Amino acid sequence: MTSTEENPFAALLQDRTDQTVGISRRLIEDVLLFTLDSNGAAAVVTDSRPILCLADVVVDTSEDLVGEDLLAHALFERLMLSDTQKYLVPGKGGMGSDEALETHAILYLYRAFAKCEQLKEKLGSGKLIEMILNNASTCMRQPDLFSPQIFGQQWMQLFEISDERDASVQEFLVRVTLKVLEDVDHLEALGNLKAVFYPMLMDLQKSIAKDNLITIKKQIFVILGYFVSDKRAAVLGELLIDYFTPNPQAKGGDYMDTLLGQLLCLSILPKTQNAPFEFLRETAQQTDPALWTLLSHHQQSIFDVVKQLLVISPESKKKTLQWIAHCLDANASRGQLWSTMNLNLEQTVHSTASDAFMINLCAVLMRLCAPLCLPSLKVMLVDPTYCAVSDDERAGKGVNLLKAYDESCLLPIEDGEIRITAENYHFITEIFYMAHKCFELGNRPCIERLTQEMRQFQNTQTAYQDILQSDPNNELAKNLMRMLLDQMQRVSCIRNALSEPDSDTTILKFFEASAIWLTEVALLPRESYEECLDKRNFSPQMLRNLELLSVTPPFVAPYMKSVPEAVIDNIAAYLNFCRRLNGDQSIHMYQSSHDAFFKMILLFMGSSELVKNPHLRAKLAEALEYLLPTQGYNQNRNSFVTNIFDSHVDRKQCVRSLLHVFVSIEMTGQSVQFEQKFNYRRPMYAIMEFLWTKEEHVKSFRQLAKEAEENIEATEPPLFLRFINLLINDAIFLLDESLSNLEQIKQLQQAQDNGEWNQLARNERQQQISNLHHLGMLARFDNILGRDTINILKLLTTEIKSIFCHNSMVDRIAAMLNYFLLHLVGPQKERFKVKNKKEFEFDPAQTVLEISHIYINLSTDESFCLAVSQDGRSYSEQLFGYAENILIRIGGGQLIGDMSEFAAKVQKMGAQYKEEQELLADAPDEYLDPIISTLMTDPVILPSSNVTVDRSTIARHLLSDQTDPFNRSPLTMDKVKSNEALKLEIDQWIEGKRSAARTKS
């Protein structure tokens, strides 16, 4: 082009009348790396970098100022060039020509923008920046104009080569985004930006899918950070969360296929539930600090992105919370029991997200909850009525969590009852409940899976040892070794994923805050609750730290019907998991958590007015066992030091709360599976045994026993009376079952040793092995729990005697002791002599010692001695002689003197009683108790059936069944009436018999 007729851009030169308006040619050449002066091009590059000469493309001008319109057209033409090489004017300073030759529009404009930013003080740079941004906006809004350029790839390239310390890329992205928003409306701008960035994010997602925890590139989070780091361009955060979001009908597993999901899947655990484990294969490698460091950094990086999404704009925050809420809802089936058992089945693998995904999501949410924890303790702003909001109210009240209304809560609601709700709910309340829900669906199933894996590992280890002893070169032994390595790897990976120290610390602090919150909402005074009603805000607001004056607080707020059981269940599950770990670093680090957990456990464990579900309260007893101090005696735990049982202000409630939960296990109205009951009872006995070492707590036991004696005929049987009744029930059942199982085990062992099994078919022989194993497991459970039960009875009877010797109790405990002593020391003891007693936790010598101690502890009470002598089932004059022979052999010689003295006393009282019974043998039928056919000494009338029975008989019956035995009508001891007339008649008859006997003698 050589004339204005041929070149339309020449008109822009002629139209410009004010020669002082324009942009400096030198600035254009420095920033845009092109010139419109063909004659001066060579001079321009003499001492500088190469540039392009666009005089032939646009217009040839040597003016010092270039008009804005002309420059705008020139810049657009520059962007349209595909072959820049032919316009290059090489520099003479030896500098490269890459920047001048750049054909990628976004990269070229960014470099120009960055240079312009450096030259801000130069006249015209602001206008030049505006032109650069206008053209960048055009690229984003009309990418087809620049075909075949792909701007998403160019942005990716720009992000990848950028330096974190250089803010120019972020500024360029923000300014371009703002320009797009300025040029079109918000919805169209969002669509334009998505058209460019979605393909880029898709490529990013594909690259992440190939990575693992070690190979993931740090730059990925830098790239994502560009979208969420500046509130001026909040639309980019909205774009990112939109890209993260699957379709509304997405299943739980579909969330793993999003970009955020791909990041959440990177862990020590496999990405998907059925993928092979990658890490910790070596048998000696239990933990790997390097893996922990990688996992912690990875979780923190995801947290940084999610946190920025929540703060960058209200719209992005809303969509992010909805993403979390819908993800949790889609994975709700992970919280069901069958999910824990069957998550590896093919049909369920893709329906829910993996353990890796859920544990990482939980780690992110726990980090978001940091402000709720000490020292700021914003958990006091969490509203306990959140789960009372129905689905049709959710949107209006700011509740994003789906199906929160269906949560099982601490207290039941009546049919049709409408629970109270707050005016609205803020972020702190939302993130609190979301974090608990995520732990319930993520970490808790994984903890259960770890327990199962450890059990399988132990079983395989036992089988391997058995094979190794018989035939070490057997192919089965090699297969079992491979199984052991696989199982050990799985155990190590799951354990390490759950116990990464940084994440574990955030979980601990969150649960500490949750325990404090639970205690505060449960103890809220009535007047404070009424103030909450007026404000329609039920959060505690402040830390009152009220003392526990009783097991149940004087006022229970109605909102306790909206507090989900999962909050307590999660805390209990976490503490129980910690107990199974080799190290307890976090709990040691934060001593304040001991007080918070202890107070919460005492309050909720013992009160059915706060927690209706006795199974949940039993789990709290398991959690309390974790807080027992140790001296390093347990090889599975490090030494754990705490003073809460000695110094906590509420410690005196410990015994009462523990006994309440102990008796509640039997009051569920349904049968409790034996193994479950075993798991409930075992930690309670451990706690009681520890408390018995503290005089202050022994005093609490004595006080409860005293209360029981004073109120033994109260409407509701006293707590301590119900407790010892259950102890005796348990001891009878457990020891009886144990002896029965041991007898069967001995028979099976003898048959095996005699070769009888060799005559059986293979499947029958396998069945016998299975029977032996099953009986052994049952016997082991029975013996462990039976031993603990007898031990507690021994401890109690050292200090508390009279209630055990009350007429409603004394016959049962005497009969129980006699029965087991006879079986363990009498002529039939050989029936239970099995091989490998330790395998079944069978220690008859220790049990005999414990029973002997109980006899001696109660021997000062004459009613007990008499009851022992009158047990027709097991007592004989030879019984204690058998016991003395065994005590000598098992090292109990120091007890023989006391036992001999006791035996003589029993024999003497028995003889006296026998003489009197012979005297009273012809008692009329109306004087005999209709239930046990003995002479009544304190007859009472049952109100509904009008039957007369002995007071001790009905008292004993009502301990376990509060109904009239003759017509099943409800009955309590306060309703029975003394039959004074009959009592007087019986007393006179007895006195007459005695007088007649004295006269004869």
MARZA-308351 format. One record per residue (C-alpha): y, z, x. Coordinates in steps of 0.05 Angstrom, whole numbers, plus 5000, padded with zeros to 4 digits. Each point is the difference from the previous one (the first is absolute). Layout:
REM MARZA-308351
YZX ...
This chain:
REM MARZA-308351
500050005000 506649785032 505049984940 501850414939 497449454956 493150065031 500150765007 501550424938 501050625043 506149665033 503850114934 499450755012 504149905063 505449594965 500550484939 501550615043 507550085006 500550705029 497649935071 500250765010 494450124949 493049935025 494950295048 500549965075 496049445032 498150475056 497450524950 495949464965 497049775065 498350715022 496950214934 497249374968 498449655066 502749324978 506549615010 503449444961 503649755062 496149455034 505049945057 500350755015 492650154992 498549925074 505850465018 497550534950 493350075034 502549995072 499550765007 496350204937 493549904962 497949324971 502749794932 499249434951 505349474989 500449834926 505949525005 495549424979 496950404943 506350304970 506649785030 502949945069 506050455010 503150335060 504550484961 500050735021 499450254928 494749724954 501350064925 495450444959 497749454954 498449545058 496350555037 496150184937 497649284994 498649985075 495850634997 496049744941 498749355037 497950405061 494850364958 497349354973 498649715070 492649945015 500849675069 505350395037 497949765069 503949344996 506550374987 499150485059 505350045053 496350375057 503550585033 501449995074 499050755010 492549944999 499350354932 494549814951 501449574940 495350344949 505550334960 504149374995 493949594979 497650504948 497849634937 497850614959 506050134955 499050754992 498950125074 506149575017 504450354949 497750695023 501849855072 506849744979 501050624956 498150475056 504849655048 505550024948 499050744990 501150105075 506549614996 502850344938 506850105031 500949265011 504449634950 495849624950 493450355011 500150314931 500749314968 494549745044 495450564979 501449834928 498049285012 493650225035 498250464942 501649454949 495249535034 494750555007 500750134925 499149264987 493650025041 497450574958 502149724933 498449265012 494649975053 497949304976 506449725030 497350185068 492949764991 495250045038 502950645028 496550644975 505150565001 495050564990 496749815066 506849985033 501750704976 493350245024 501449705068 506850325001 497150684982 494649955052 504649835058 505250514981 501350645038 499850654959 506250255036 503949374981 502850084929 502449284995 493649744966 500450544947 507449864990 498849254995 494550104948 504450474959 506149545002 495949394982 496950384942 506850234976 502549295003 494249764958 501550544949 507349795000 498349284988 495250104941 498150554951 495250565019 493849724967 500849315029 501650305068 493750424998 496049374983 503249605057 498550565050 492950074975 498849255008 501950065074 497050685018 493650034959 496549475043 502250385062 497350664972 493649654982 499149785072 501550705022 494750274952 494849515026 501250245071 499350734980 493349844966 497349835069 502550645033 497250705006 503350675017 500149825074 502249274997 505450054947 506749785029 505950474998 504549404986 497249954929 503550634980 506449775035 499749374957 498950394936 505650475021 505049434997 498849954925 501350744985 504950255051 506849824970 502250204930 505149424999 494149534993 495850434953 497449374967 495649905062 496550674985 499049774929 497049365026 495350385046 497350474947 499249414953 495849665052 495950635010 498550044925 493549694972 499449754929 500450514944 492549974986 498250135072 493950445015 500350555052 497049555054 505249464988 505350455029 496549945067 501449254998 507650095000 504050025065 501350754992 492750094982 497749635063 504250495041 497250604962 492949765015 500850075075 496850655020 494550345039 495849844939 497849294980 505249594962 495249914941 494750474975 494149575020 502649775068 496850275064 503250585038 503649785063 501750645037 496950635029 493249705013 498350435060 495850604982 504050495042 506649764972 501950464943 507649875002 504549505035 507350235009 502049295016 497549764932 503650584967 506549805035 499249284976 498450224929 506050484998 504849465025 497249504951 500750474941 507050195021 501949265005 497549874929 503750624976 506549745032 499549354960 498250354934 505550525009 505249455011 497549644938 501350644961 507150105026 502649295007 501649914926 498350294931 496349364981 495850005063 498650754991 497749894928 495349435020 497250395059 498450604956 496849534949 495849695056 497450695020 498850214928 496249374981 496050025065 497850714985 498349824928 495949405022 496150455047 499050574950 492449895001 499850255072 501050704972 493849974958 493550315025 496049364997 505249665044 498750505057 492649884994 500049254991 506349725032 495949565047 496549634944 501949274999 502650014928 504950565015 502349795069 505549544975 502050404939 503350555039 503850055066 496550245062 500250705031 504349725057 505249734951 500350644958 500350495058 505749605031 503749974934 499150754993 502850105071 506149594981 501250384935 499150675036 505449795049 504649834942 498950714975 502750315064 506650234966 495850384948 497150445055 502950585039 505450115022 503849604947 494750134947 502549504950 493350094965 503750524959 503249404964 493249734977 499450034924 493250274975 500449624934 499249315032 492949894975 502150164928 503949344994 496349514956 499649265015 505249804949 505050495032 498749815073 505449475008 505450414968 498650625042 499049665067 492550125005 496449465039 493150315010 495249704949 495450434956 503150655027 499650224927 492449985003 499450475060 495550614992 504850585004 499350745017 500250214927 497349614941 504349734943 498350054927 498549384959 506649684980 504150475043 506349685029 501750275069 507150135021 503349505048 506449985041 505949544986 498149565059 496450015067 502749845068 497049735065 497950685028 495750154939 497149295001 498150005073 496950704994 495149784946 498749335032 498250335066 495250474965 496949424961 499149605064 496750585036 495350084940 498149265000 500249905076 498550595043 495650414953 494849464987 500049885075 498850745013 494149974953 497449395035 500650365067 495950584972 494649514976 500049645067 499350655038 494250214955 496649335011 501150065075 496850695001 494049754960 499149405046 500750465061 494450454972 495549404986 501449725070 498250675034 493550034960 498049295020 502150135072 495350595006 494049634972 500949295027 506449865040 498349275012 499149864927 504149414973 502550464945 503050455052 504149425028 502349814930 502050724985 504050025065 503849384979 501250334932 502550635035 505049605041 502549644938 500650654960 503450365058 505049445006 501550034925 500850755002 504649975060 504349444971 500850344932 501550675031 505149715048 503449594946 500750634957 502250475054 505249605041 504650575022 506849734978 497549804931 496150654995 506450395014 503849644946 494450134950 499750745019 507550084992 499949634933 494350444973 503650625025 506149774960 495449854940 497050705004 506950315000 502149564941 493750184960 501250745010 507349934980 498749614936 494450484980 504250625011 506449744968 503050574958 500949894926 507650035004 500149465054 495449574957 504850064941 505749765045 495649405019 499149854926 507549954991 500849545060 493749594985 498350085074 494050435017 499949985076 500250695033 506649835036 499550595047 494950415038 499350674964 493850245038 498050504946 494550515014 493249944966 499850624957 493549824964 494749454998 503749654943 507749964999 503450334940 502749334976 496449335005 504749414988 497549464952 501149475053 493850265036 496349554950 503249415037 498550195073 494149575022 493750345027 500349505057 505750385034 495550615009 493749585011 503449625056 502250635036 493050304994 496749365023 504749965061 498850725021 492549914992 500249375041 503950375055 494550535001 494949465018 504149725057 498950225072 507450155009 505250334956 506149805040 504849914942 498450654964 501050375066 506649665010 503050184934 498850744986 504649984939 494849584964 495150595001 504650414955 501349424952 492749824992 497850734995 504950164944 498549374961 492450115005 500550734978 504349824940 496049414974 493050205021 499750624958 503749794937 496949614943 506950044968 502649535054 493849595015 495049904944 494949635042 495550515036 497349475046 507049875027 501050755011 493350025037 502649465046 505950455015 495150545022 497149495048 507049865025 501350755009 493950045046 503549525046 505650515010 495150545024 501650165072 494649855051 498550235069 496949355022 493150214975 499249354960 498449435047 502849504950 506950325001 504950225052 502650714998 504750084942 505050574998 503850234939 502850664974 500649824927 494450474978 503550585035 507449864990 501249524942 503950344945 495049784946 493750155039 497950574952 498749494946 494649665042 493950404977 501849974926 501549265003 493549865036 495850394950 503449644943 497949325027 493050265017 498550204928 503449384971 494749545031 495050294951 504749944941 500849245000 496049904936 495649515037 494650035052 502549955071 495649595046 496450455049 502749675063 507050014972 499450744983 497350125070 506149665030 504650414955 496750685015 499149925075 507450025019 501350574951 494750435035 503049845068 506950224975 497250654970 496350165064 506449915039 504250404951 495050575006 502350095072 507050184976 500950704971 505749764956 495649494966 494150484994 504850454963 501349424951 492549954988 499650754986 506049964953 496849444960 493550394996 503850614974 503549574948 493349724978 497150704990 506050224960 499749394955 492649874998 499949954924 506449594994 500349394956 499249555060 495250265054 504150225061 500649515058 496050415051 494450134951 499349254986 500249875074 494350475020 496049774939 500449295027 498450235070 493650314974 498449394958 501049555061 495950445045 494250024950 500249254989 500949805073 494850455031 495049854945 501049255008 499650075075 493350364999 497249514950 502149405042 497550325064 493250124968 499649274981 502349795070 494550415031 494849674956 502649305019 500150195074 492950254997 497749374965 503449585054 497050415056 493049974969 500449245000 499949964924 505949525001 496049505043 495549884940 505949794957 502749304988 506249835040 504850064941 496950664979 500550265071 507349795002 501150364934 497150645029 504749945060 505849904953 497950614958 499650435063 506949775022 503050134931 496950694994 502450165070 507149814982 499850434937 497050595037 505449945053 505550014948 496750594965 499050405063 507149905027 503450184935 494950554983 501150325068 507649974990 499350314930 495750585024 504950115058 505950064953 496150494957 498550415062 507450015020 502350194930 495050564993 502350335064 506650194965 498749894926 494150344967 501250274930 501049344964 493549735028 496750634972 503149934931 494849984945 501649274985 498749795072 495450495035 493349764972 501449285021 501950145071 494250485009 495149494973 502949455043 499550415064 492950224985 497749304982 502449695065 498050585044 492949964972 499549255013 502850055071 496050615024 494250074950 492949735003 502149314976 505249875055 495449505035 500949524942 507049845027 498449955074 502149285015 500549645066 506949895030 503450554960 506749845034 499849304971 500250314930 504950555020 494550504980 501150685034 495850514961 501250545052 507549974991 499350004924 495550625003 505350355043 505549814951 496050244939 498350665036 507550115013 501449904926 494650514980 502950515049 507249864978 498350154927 494950555014 504950574986 500249814926 494550304959 500349474945 498549475053 494250395029 497250094930 501049254984 496149825063 494350444980 499749734929 499549275019 493049864976 499949295026 500550115075 500550755017 494150405024 499550615043 497549555057 506249544998 504350385049 494050125045 499249255007 507549955016 499550535054 494549635035 504249365001 506450365021 496450265062 497949305019 506849664989 504450515035 502350404939 497150665025 506850354992 499449904925 493150304993 502450724994 504949844944 494949554965 494750555002 504850514971 501949504946 492749834985 498450744991 505950094953 497949404959 492950244995 502150694978 504749754947 494849504977 495050554990 505050424960 501949404957 492749834988 498750704976 505949964953 498149314974 493050264984 503450554962 504149504961 494749464993 499150084926 507349864982 501049694931 501449255000 507050104973 501750385065 497849425044 504649455024 498049374962 501149565062 496550375056 495950514959 502450625038 502650654971 507449934984 504750535029 506649714976 498749584937 505549534976 500449554938 501449265008 505349824948 497649324974 492450095002 500450754986 494350115049 499950645042 498749925075 501150435062 507049945029 497449835070 495749444972 505549644963 505050115057 495249665048 498949434950 507549884989 501349915074 496849324997 500249834926 505550254954 496249924935 495950444955 492749895023 497550044929 504549484965 504249685057 506650234970 505650125051 499850725026 503750435050 498750725020 506250274965 497149774933 493550415004 500150684966 496350625021 494450214953 501850735004 495150224947 494149665034 502250265068 500150714974 493249894968 497049735065 503150555042 497250534953 493149675002 500149985076 502250735004 494550194951 494849665044 502650355062 500150684966 492849904977 497949825071 503450615029 496750454948 493149725019 501250125073 
